[in-house]
Amino acid sequence: MRTLISNGTIVTAEGSQTADVLIDGEAIAAIGADLAAAGMTADETIDAEGKYVIPGGIDVHTHMELPFGGTFAKDTFETGTRAAAFGGTTTVVDFAVQSKGQSLRAGLDAWHAKAEGNAVADYGFHMIMSDVNDQTLAEMDQLVAEGVPDFKLFTAYPGVFYSDDGAIFRALQQTARNGGLIMMHAENGPAIDIVAAQTFEAGTTDPIGHGLARKAVFEGEATNRVIRLAEAAGVPIYIVHLSATDALAEVRAARDRGTKAFAETCPQYLFLSLDDLGHGFEGAKFVCSPPLRPRETWDDLWSGLVKDDLQLVATDHCPFDFHGQKELGRGDFRKIPNGLPGVEDRVDLLHDGGVVGGRISRERWVEIIATAPAKLFGMYPKKGSISVGADADIVVYDPNRTRTISAKTHHMDVDYSCYEGRTVTGASDVVLSRGVVIVRDGQFTGRKGHGRFVKRAPADHARLS
């Protein structure tokens, strides 16, 4: 099957040009002006006049079917990757979970079983490490060899995912030997638990207590601490879902002194705020960790994206229904499942708030939604680029079409939207995954099982940057 995308404006992280793209099978075969006149034939032609032609989005932080707080994130790999595709994202990297006392292998095998034959778009895995010991450290080497080169540890959630400084340092040292990358959830969990208990005992039981207890200073402190541990180990480090000015300052200072520190933020920290945690129990819809911060933080995070102190935007997509799941925490904010839906809205929110809003260029938009994730996580240039030989993960994007975000029309398997009623400018018209049209004009044309596991390379880009 050969497909010609004609008359569009190709937008990449490097620049923009008016040109055609010829797809042969699963890959991009040619790029140039008026390829049909040059004698190149195709089975189908997609007219992209007035549209952008961009690499498919890559969301490197999702949690499909994640067990948390006595329940599970609602989206499966089928529903989650389908929703992602509607939003212009053609690859997700999800987090496999090592259960305490079990092997990394058992956790990874469980996630392969969830995804294989179900995903409609391509997927990879990071590995959450709940135990750092001699056995799991040795297992890390094998996972890197299998294309799962990243390992997430937590300074938060004592008794569940928490690792102390010694465990984190040992894991960092192991990546010096195997080429992997440690990803950190950086909040001071033991201190947060104390403040959360005090907040509850003082009479604040509603969701706002979650935002008040998880203070920004606890995120800044933990971010500084894990960066310093990485410096001592002589390895790169990646901070997930950075939300606070305090934490951004630590990443910026580290980068200024030459440390290979990298970080992502998420749409919720750019478009939602601590105020959303108010309004009584309705605020449970907005409970995530780190929590939403005051509105003044938005400008700091956008500045971080402009200056490349923040390299990309991922979602931390982890959806729980308001009814029946978030309600587990009614009367005690500490029991509300932590997580928000977002995999479908990331690309459009960032186009609307970033490009249309005048904060970033369209080239930087493509970089933070696709190219930087591909480079940092071992998929470039196969993914995250419009180049000959790359996978034909391509989005024909209408920068002028408007749509209103709503739970009534979204494709995520969750009963609310964090952005209900927000109108955004920019939307995906045609979405191709490895040369196959999986979304066209608001209709799903793909199939369950089309998505393949992406074996990713070690994080060489993080070491060379």
C-alpha positions in Angstrom: 0.0 0.0 0.0 1.4 3.4 -1.1 -0.1 6.6 0.3 0.7 10.1 -0.9 0.1 13.0 1.4 0.1 16.1 -0.8 0.0 19.9 -0.5 0.6 20.0 3.2 3.0 22.0 5.3 5.4 19.6 6.9 6.2 20.8 10.5 9.1 19.2 12.3 11.3 20.3 15.3 13.9 21.5 12.8 11.6 23.7 10.6 8.7 23.8 8.2 8.3 23.3 4.5 5.6 22.8 1.9 6.1 19.3 0.5 4.5 15.9 -0.2 5.2 12.7 1.7 5.1 9.3 0.1 4.5 6.3 2.3 5.3 2.8 1.1 4.1 0.1 3.4 4.9 1.1 7.0 7.6 3.7 6.3 8.2 7.1 4.7 9.7 6.5 1.2 10.1 10.0 -0.2 9.7 13.7 0.7 9.6 16.5 -1.9 7.7 19.0 -3.9 4.9 17.6 -6.2 5.9 14.0 -6.0 3.1 12.9 -8.3 4.5 15.1 -11.1 7.8 13.4 -10.6 6.2 10.1 -11.5 5.6 8.7 -8.0 2.4 6.8 -7.9 0.2 5.9 -4.9 -2.9 3.8 -4.1 -4.4 6.7 -2.1 -3.8 10.4 -2.0 -4.6 12.5 1.1 -5.0 16.2 0.3 -3.4 18.1 3.2 -3.8 21.6 1.7 -4.0 24.2 4.5 -3.0 21.5 7.0 0.1 20.6 8.9 1.8 17.3 8.4 3.5 16.3 11.7 5.0 13.2 13.2 2.6 11.3 15.4 2.6 12.4 19.0 4.5 10.3 21.6 3.2 10.3 25.1 6.0 8.8 27.3 4.0 8.8 30.6 0.7 6.8 30.7 -0.8 4.3 33.1 -3.2 1.9 31.5 -4.9 -0.5 33.9 -2.7 0.7 36.8 -3.7 -0.7 40.2 -3.9 2.1 42.7 -5.7 2.7 46.0 -7.8 -0.5 45.8 -9.0 0.0 42.2 -7.6 0.2 38.7 -7.2 3.0 36.1 -10.1 2.7 33.7 -8.4 2.7 30.3 -7.2 -0.6 28.9 -4.5 -0.7 26.2 -7.3 -0.9 23.6 -9.4 2.1 24.9 -6.4 4.1 25.9 -4.4 3.9 22.7 -7.6 4.5 20.7 -8.2 7.7 22.6 -4.6 8.6 22.1 -5.0 8.2 18.4 -8.0 10.4 18.2 -5.9 13.1 19.9 -3.0 12.7 17.4 -0.7 10.4 19.6 0.5 7.3 17.8 2.9 5.9 20.4 2.6 5.6 24.2 5.2 4.4 26.7 3.4 2.9 29.7 4.7 1.9 33.1 4.9 -1.8 33.9 4.8 -2.3 37.7 7.0 -4.6 39.8 4.9 -5.7 42.7 6.7 -5.7 46.1 8.5 -9.0 46.6 8.2 -10.0 43.0 10.6 -9.9 40.1 10.9 -7.2 37.5 10.3 -10.0 34.9 6.9 -10.9 36.4 5.8 -7.2 36.3 7.0 -6.8 32.7 5.4 -10.0 31.5 2.1 -8.9 33.1 2.1 -5.7 31.1 3.0 -7.4 27.9 0.0 -9.6 28.4 -2.3 -6.5 28.9 -1.1 -4.8 25.8 -0.2 -7.5 23.2 -3.1 -8.0 20.8 -5.1 -5.2 22.3 -3.3 -1.9 21.5 -4.5 0.0 18.4 -1.2 2.0 18.2 2.4 1.3 19.1 3.5 1.1 22.7 6.6 0.7 24.8 7.3 0.2 28.5 9.2 1.7 31.4 9.6 -0.3 34.5 8.5 0.8 38.0 10.8 -0.6 40.6 9.2 -1.2 44.0 12.2 -3.2 45.4 15.8 -2.4 44.8 17.9 -5.4 45.7 20.7 -7.6 44.2 18.2 -9.6 42.2 16.3 -6.6 40.7 19.6 -4.7 40.0 20.8 -7.7 38.0 17.4 -7.8 36.2 17.8 -4.2 35.1 20.6 -5.2 32.7 18.4 -7.8 30.9 15.5 -5.3 30.6 17.7 -2.8 29.0 18.8 -5.4 26.5 15.1 -6.2 25.8 14.3 -2.6 24.9 12.9 -1.5 28.3 15.8 0.8 29.3 14.1 3.1 31.8 13.3 2.6 35.5 11.0 4.7 37.6 11.6 5.1 41.4 9.7 7.1 43.9 10.6 9.3 46.9 6.8 9.4 47.5 4.2 6.8 48.6 5.8 5.2 51.7 4.8 1.6 52.0 3.8 1.3 48.4 6.5 2.5 45.9 8.8 4.5 48.1 12.6 4.0 47.8 15.1 5.5 50.2 18.2 7.3 49.1 20.4 4.3 49.3 18.1 2.3 47.0 17.9 5.1 44.6 21.7 5.5 44.5 22.3 1.8 43.9 19.8 1.9 40.9 21.5 5.0 39.6 24.9 3.3 39.8 23.5 0.3 37.9 22.5 2.6 35.0 26.1 3.8 34.8 26.9 0.2 33.8 23.9 -0.8 31.6 23.1 2.5 29.9 19.6 2.8 31.3 17.9 5.9 32.7 16.3 6.5 36.1 13.0 8.4 36.1 12.0 9.9 39.5 8.8 10.8 41.1 10.3 13.5 43.3 8.2 14.5 46.3 9.1 14.0 49.9 6.6 11.3 50.8 7.3 10.8 54.5 7.0 14.5 55.2 3.8 14.7 53.0 2.2 11.9 55.0 2.8 13.8 58.2 1.3 17.0 56.9 -1.6 15.1 55.3 -2.5 13.5 58.6 -2.3 16.8 60.4 -4.4 18.5 57.7 -7.1 15.7 58.1 -7.0 15.8 61.9 -7.5 19.6 61.7 -10.8 19.0 59.9 -9.9 19.4 56.2 -11.3 16.2 54.6 -12.2 17.5 51.1 -9.9 17.2 48.1 -8.3 20.6 48.7 -6.5 19.0 51.5 -4.5 17.0 49.0 -3.2 20.1 47.3 -2.4 21.8 50.6 -0.5 18.9 52.1 1.7 18.1 49.1 3.6 21.4 49.4 5.7 22.7 46.6 8.8 22.8 48.8 8.5 19.0 49.2 8.8 18.6 45.5 11.7 21.0 45.2 13.6 19.3 48.0 13.2 15.8 46.6 14.1 17.0 43.1 17.3 18.6 44.4 18.1 15.4 46.4 17.7 12.9 43.5 19.6 15.2 41.1 22.5 15.3 43.6 22.4 11.5 43.9 22.6 11.3 40.1 25.6 13.7 40.0 27.3 11.5 42.6 26.7 8.4 40.4 27.7 10.3 37.3 24.6 9.5 35.3 21.7 11.3 33.7 18.3 11.6 35.5 14.8 12.3 34.4 12.2 14.0 36.6 8.6 13.0 35.8 5.5 15.2 36.0 7.3 18.3 37.3 4.7 20.7 38.7 6.3 23.3 40.9 8.5 26.4 40.5 10.6 25.1 43.3 11.4 21.9 41.4 12.0 23.7 38.1 14.5 25.9 39.8 16.5 22.8 40.9 16.4 21.3 37.4 17.5 24.6 35.8 20.4 25.1 38.3 21.5 21.5 37.7 21.5 22.0 33.9 23.3 25.3 34.3 26.2 23.5 36.1 26.4 20.9 33.4 24.3 18.1 34.9 22.4 15.9 32.5 19.1 16.5 34.2 15.9 16.2 32.2 12.3 16.8 33.1 8.7 16.7 31.7 5.7 18.6 32.7 2.0 17.7 32.0 -1.0 19.6 30.5 -2.7 19.7 33.9 0.1 21.8 35.4 -0.2 24.3 32.4 -4.0 24.6 32.3 -5.4 23.6 35.7 -4.7 25.0 39.1 -5.1 24.5 42.9 -8.4 26.3 42.6 -9.8 23.3 40.8 -9.3 21.2 43.9 -11.9 23.4 45.7 -15.7 23.2 45.2 -16.2 20.5 47.8 -15.9 16.9 46.7 -16.1 17.9 43.0 -12.4 18.7 43.4 -11.7 14.9 43.6 -11.8 15.0 39.8 -8.5 17.0 39.9 -6.6 14.9 42.5 -3.2 13.8 41.1 0.3 13.8 42.4 2.2 16.1 42.5 -1.0 18.2 42.9 -2.2 21.1 40.9 -0.3 24.3 41.8 -1.4 28.0 42.0 -2.0 29.7 38.6 1.2 31.8 39.0 3.1 28.6 38.3 1.8 28.4 34.7 4.1 31.1 33.3 7.1 29.5 35.0 6.5 26.2 33.4 5.8 27.7 30.0 9.1 29.6 30.4 10.8 26.3 31.2 9.5 24.8 28.0 10.7 27.7 25.9 14.2 27.6 27.5 14.4 23.8 27.3 14.7 23.4 31.1 11.7 21.2 30.5 12.2 19.0 27.5 8.7 17.7 26.8 5.1 17.4 27.9 3.6 14.0 28.7 0.2 13.3 30.4 0.6 10.9 33.3 -2.7 9.6 32.0 -4.3 7.6 34.8 -8.1 7.9 34.6 -10.5 7.0 37.4 -14.2 7.5 37.2 -15.6 10.2 39.5 -18.5 7.9 40.4 -17.4 4.8 42.1 -13.7 5.3 42.0 -12.8 8.9 43.1 -15.6 8.5 45.6 -13.5 6.0 47.5 -12.0 9.1 49.1 -15.2 10.8 50.1 -14.6 12.0 53.7 -10.9 11.5 53.5 -8.8 13.1 50.7 -6.0 10.7 51.4 -8.1 7.8 50.0 -8.9 9.4 46.6 -7.2 7.5 43.8 -4.5 9.8 42.3 -4.7 10.4 38.6 -6.3 12.3 35.7 -7.4 11.5 32.2 -5.5 13.4 29.5 -4.0 11.2 26.7 -6.6 12.4 24.1 -6.2 16.1 24.8 -2.5 16.8 25.1 -1.7 17.6 21.5 -4.6 20.0 21.0 -4.2 21.7 24.4 -0.6 22.4 23.7 -1.3 23.7 20.2 -4.1 26.0 21.5 -2.4 27.2 24.6 1.1 27.2 23.2 1.1 27.9 19.4 -2.2 29.8 19.2 -1.5 31.4 22.5 1.8 32.8 21.3 3.9 31.0 23.9 5.8 28.6 21.6 6.4 28.1 17.9 4.8 25.4 15.9 8.2 23.7 15.6 8.7 23.7 19.4 5.2 22.3 19.7 6.2 19.3 17.5 9.4 19.0 19.5 7.7 18.7 22.9 4.9 16.4 21.8 6.9 14.0 19.5 10.6 14.6 18.7 12.1 15.2 22.2 10.2 12.2 23.6 11.6 10.0 20.7 15.1 11.3 21.3 15.2 10.9 25.0 13.6 7.5 25.0 15.4 5.7 22.3 13.0 5.9 19.4 14.5 8.6 17.1 14.6 8.9 14.1 12.3 5.9 13.6 9.6 7.8 15.5 9.2 11.5 16.2 10.4 12.6 12.7 9.2 13.1 9.2 12.2 11.6 7.4 12.8 9.0 4.7 13.0 5.6 6.4 11.0 6.7 9.5 7.9 4.9 10.6 4.9 6.4 8.8 3.4 7.6 12.1 1.9 10.8 10.7 -0.9 13.3 11.6 -2.6 15.6 9.1 -3.4 18.4 11.5 -5.9 21.2 11.0 -4.5 24.2 12.9 -7.7 26.2 12.4 -10.4 23.7 13.3 -12.0 24.3 16.7 -13.5 21.7 19.0 -15.0 21.7 22.5 -13.6 19.2 24.9 -16.2 17.1 26.8 -16.7 13.8 28.4 -19.8 13.4 26.2 -17.5 13.2 23.1 -14.1 12.0 24.2 -12.9 8.5 23.7 -11.2 7.9 27.0 -13.0 5.4 29.2 -13.8 7.7 32.1 -16.9 9.6 33.1 -15.6 13.2 33.3 -13.2 15.5 31.6 -10.8 17.9 33.4 -11.3 20.3 30.6 -15.1 20.1 30.2 -16.4 22.9 28.0 -13.0 24.3 27.0 -12.8 25.1 23.3 -9.4 24.6 21.6 -8.1 25.6 18.2 -6.4 22.8 16.3 -7.4 19.1 15.8 -6.2 16.0 14.0 -8.0 15.2 10.8 -6.2 12.0 9.7 -3.9 9.9 11.9 -1.7 7.2 10.4 0.1 4.5 12.4 2.9 2.8 10.5 1.2 3.8 7.2 -2.3 2.7 8.2 -5.0 5.3 8.6 -6.4 4.6 12.1 -8.5 7.8 12.5 -10.1 9.8 9.7 -12.4 12.8 10.1 -13.5 11.8 13.6 -14.0 8.1 12.8 -11.9 5.2 14.1 -10.7 3.2 11.1 -8.0 1.2 12.9 -8.2 -2.2 14.6 -7.4 -3.8 17.9 -4.0 -5.5 17.9 -2.5 -3.2 15.2 -0.2 -1.7 17.8 3.2 -3.3 18.3 5.7 -3.3 21.1 8.5 -0.7 20.5 11.9 -2.1 21.5 13.7 1.1 22.6 17.4 1.8 22.6 19.3 2.9 25.8 19.2 6.6 26.5 22.3 7.7 24.5 20.7 11.1 23.8 20.5 11.8 27.5 24.2 11.1 27.8 25.3 13.1 24.8 23.0 16.2 25.2 
